[in-house]
Amino acid sequence: MANAITATEVFNFLKMIGGLPSLSLFVGYMMTFFISGLWQRWTAPFDVKSAVIVHHFACCLASAVAFCGFCYCLFQYGSIYGRTPDALLEQFFKLYWIIKTFELLDTVFMVLCHQQPQISYFHVYQHASLLLLSDMARLFYPWQSIAAFLTVNSLAHFFQYLYLGLSHVNPNEASEWRKTAAQVQLFQHFVILFLAVNGYRHRNFCAYCVGYATSLLVLCLNFYFHEFFKRPPPRIDLRRRQ
């Protein structure tokens, strides 16, 4: 039977977030997003291409390690649904939180390079929320049932940051894989929503996970639609046709 959300649970959830060590970093990250327009107006763009490439491939490698670690722990346990303490699994929860913290630099680099159009609400929402939720998971819920979600996300981010790193190394071929990379992210959110709904219906999961998974899927679908179906056609220079 699924758990319904009560006012007490909402209050306890917010209280838990208020005590997270990552909360101050979350606030700083959001401030970076809100001042990005002013930063672009007052400064010249920085050339941080080398740092971006190192960052993307580091995130790619770390996500691969996290994915393999979660898979090993879940295989050893024998199920993706469990709440059994596991010292090794807790270490991979901590690694996952470190990765989500390190991934925030992705947005910082965009701000420094004046790439504000690439900083979508979906981008910020995903980075900021995963920072807090990964911190909460490692401290209070380092369970097999939560690790299943993080396993899927780690695999998707392995491909995402592999694509991003390669796109900076060889920008000419980046457009060929851009849509595929977005489709991997979209598929990830469908899988996570399926796990959340199944857990809610049959494994006593709370409604928070369903709501959060739904919000990510809706935002990702919106991003995908506007990015690949609603882009304005290229402008035609009439002067060249005369």
Order of alpha helices (4+ residues) and beta strands (2+ residues): alpha-alpha-alpha-alpha-alpha-alpha-alpha-alpha-alpha-alpha-alpha
